[in-house]
Amino acid sequence: MINEEALWIRDKVRAHNKWFEESIPMIASENLMSPLAKEMLISDFADRYAEGLPGKRYYQGNIYVDEVELKAMEMARELFDCNFADLRPISGTVANMAVLFAFAEPGDIITTCALAQGAHISTAKFGAFGLRSVESVNYPFNESDMNLDVDETIKVLKDVRPKVAQFGLSVFLFPPPLKDLMDTFDEIGCTVWYDAAHVLGLIAGGQFQDPLREGVHILSSSTHKTFPGPNHGMLLGDNLDEEQEKALHRAVFPGVTSSHHLHAMAALAVTLAEMKVYAKDYAAQTVKNSRALGEALYERGIEVLCPDLGFTRSHAIAVDVSAHGGGKTVAQDLEDANIICNKNMLPSDTSAVKPSGIRLGVQELTRVGMRESEMTQVAELIARICNKDPPAKVKEDVKELKRGFTKIRYCFNEGEEAYRFHELV
Ligand SMILES: *Cc1c(COP(=O)(O)O)cnc(C)c1O
């Protein structure tokens, strides 16, 4: 017997899958896992517990789990060329909580970007920073180039002498100038923390910047944004002493997790293996695509930020749509046309609920094989929505374009359907 409610749920999930298959998903924090990585999610790993580090678990039953996790840690250190990895944080936010737990005490000062400049909510008073009761001080930021003002930032750092200097954004267009700040970090003796959630896949592919080579001590990340793995998190480190490494492991368990998500860890392990092969091509094409999208929108009179800088060096662009009804209206109209993105605050905004911008990411479209010429078509569809073409009409052309791009690329089972799943019942 199968109950109606369970079937109803499955139908809804199927409807969602079909919708995304027919859509142009452009949320900058999402991606598609490979079929092999997805298979790990429905394995028995999903039903098990593992507390502690591999080889030192509290429960029995972890023989294979330990082997997989040790291999995953090794691959992570290899791919990112570093000597510390902890793959147990169950999301990027949980990874951030572990860093805060390990390296900051209540009342300590951490320097970071402001929310309106693209920072993540975990840096907010009402987010993880607040939970740890740290004081945050924001970097001076240049709106014109969507990056830190180096001279002013050095002044602020010398003035407030933070315990930790944190970098990384959710509207992450350009690499922060870490190299220019390193002497100041040394002088103050602060820990340098890089939140790579959005750009991890680009870093893996040698694009954007290499924060661990640029002197960062600890890197926290999600593993499902430009890095096309499962919803999960991880910590990577270099230049850490033994005490710091221990503090981080302890902060993850028993600090902010008990068991972790073993099926996601296995899916992450598969993705790491795949990225060792495909990261370079995938990351390079992703950045080409985002710049091509920025250019094509700009040519159509849409206000993409930072035209003088080629719009972006990452997978994402930020667009000021205040002339077209604002971020909320445009994001809703785009959804009605099967183009999925989010409204976003831009530096000049004061309201998070009525922001003037939208954020667009091209990493998933790259994963299904789109290239620069498709970016021009996508820009045309978005421009039509901005110029008030009825969404229902645009939707038909969105579906038509997407029909040729439903198969997954840059992974071992290249060419398999990206938006389908197996029928179990
Ligand atoms: C998405 C994001 C996170 C948190 O990631 P989750 O995995 O959703 O918890 C942390 N930091 C930044 C900069 C992000 O963009």
The ligand as an SDF file (V2000), in Angstrom:
LIG
                    3D

 15 15  0  0  0  0  0  0  0  0999 V2000
   25.8800   30.5060    0.4420 C   0  0  0  0  0  0  0  0  0  0  0  0
   26.8690   31.1380    1.3320 C   0  0  0  0  0  0  0  0  0  0  0  0
   27.1520   30.5980    2.5940 C   0  0  0  0  0  0  0  0  0  0  0  0
   26.3370   29.5270    3.2590 C   0  0  0  0  0  0  0  0  0  0  0  0
   26.1070   28.4380    2.5970 O   0  0  0  0  0  0  0  0  0  0  0  0
   25.0310   27.3160    2.9710 P   0  0  0  0  0  0  0  0  0  0  0  0
   25.7090   26.1300    2.4510 O   0  0  0  0  0  0  0  0  0  0  0  0
   23.7910   27.7250    2.2860 O   0  0  0  0  0  0  0  0  0  0  0  0
   24.8800   27.3070    4.4580 O   0  0  0  0  0  0  0  0  0  0  0  0
   28.1830   31.1540    3.3210 C   0  0  0  0  0  0  0  0  0  0  0  0
   28.8770   32.1920    2.8550 N   0  0  0  0  0  0  0  0  0  0  0  0
   28.6180   32.7470    1.6730 C   0  0  0  0  0  0  0  0  0  0  0  0
   29.4480   33.9040    1.2170 C   0  0  0  0  0  0  0  0  0  0  0  0
   27.6000   32.2610    0.8790 C   0  0  0  0  0  0  0  0  0  0  0  0
   27.3130   32.8490   -0.2740 O   0  0  0  0  0  0  0  0  0  0  0  0
  1  2  1  0
  2  3  1  0
  2 14  2  0
  3  4  1  0
  3 10  2  0
  4  5  1  0
  5  6  1  0
  6  7  2  0
  6  8  1  0
  6  9  1  0
 10 11  1  0
 11 12  2  0
 12 13  1  0
 12 14  1  0
 14 15  1  0
M  END
$$$$
